[in-house]
Amino acid sequence: MTSIGGAEMVDWNLAVATATRLVRPGPEVSRDEARAVVTELRRHAKASEEHVRGFTRMGTDDIHDTPILVVDRPGWVRANVAGFREILKPLLDKMQERRGTGAGGAVLGAVGGKVTGVELGMLLSFLASRVLGQYETFAPAGRDLPGGGRNGGRLLLVAPNIVHVERELDVDPHDFRLWVCLHEETHRTQFSSVPWLRDHLEGEIQSFLGETDVDPMTFLERVREAAQSLSGGRPEGEEDDGGRSLVELVQTPAQREILGRLTAVMSLLEGHADFVMDGVGPEVVATVSEIREKFQQRRAKGASRLDLALRRLLGLDAKLRQYRDGERFVRAVVDQVGMDGFNRVWTSPNTLPTKAEISKPADWVARVHRKAES
């Protein structure tokens, strides 16, 4: 635990307990149905390896270092809290060093990590019912949650959320489960086949966090603001901040540069996964066109005003744009230079697209292919 002023800044155990208590129950299924869903997801995840490797022409035996876990919503919470603790440690350590430099540290010491843990738990409970699957890049191994080997990582499939969405969309459940597995398996393939990718991404994130110039009180207020949105809106008299996300609210000029690079990488990874799941789809998912159409409508529509506000505050709207913009980039490049030509993107950090190139794929093709052929 990281502490400020003698009090824990984040009570991670309380965050898990709060999220587990508040998360909505999943759809009603019998015990036999639940077992069947888990078995089928594991089978589809295994089958997706061959489908994705054949389509992308990527692959390595190291993929077996990354476990596949079918989890429920509390399981997703526990896995992500472990990842958050790992990746946020430098930022929390930095805030600890500043505990005596201003009022923020004193206030945080008074508020205590238990309040922060409850608020983070509220946010996690919101997210836990929305994620279908996730490749956890920075996943420390635990007793109940095995992590990856040399390349780290683990693939999570959130069974109740997959069942909920397939019912909501009224699509073929077996096709939908395989379709989701194809997306997540693509992420697993990306990181297992590109040995430098994990370290590069971690370096960029740590650089971003290292540049964070925010006092502890400001950080806590932003977390509280998001949590308060879940429990009835903003405090009385508080004005709207223009819909900025938590990330945008703590940016420095140096961070904006790093965030631009991170945005480009995440757009590439998410867009590539969407491109692959739809590209493989017609061969193995008979109803892929119907699934994609209904799923896109669901993404665009969102849910309640509360859901839309939280998506904006947490930066989830940016993630939706990453799927769309990244998929357009991948499709345009593959159309122009083929899959092998696209795969030059994985050569080194220097061949990753910039944020500008995500919007102008021809510029990436000209830069990377001209340089390689000159």
Summary of the structure (lengths in Angstrom):
residues: 374
radius of gyration: 21.0
end to end distance: 52.9
largest distance: 62.6
contacts: 1236
relative contact order: 0.12
helix: 71%
strand: 5%
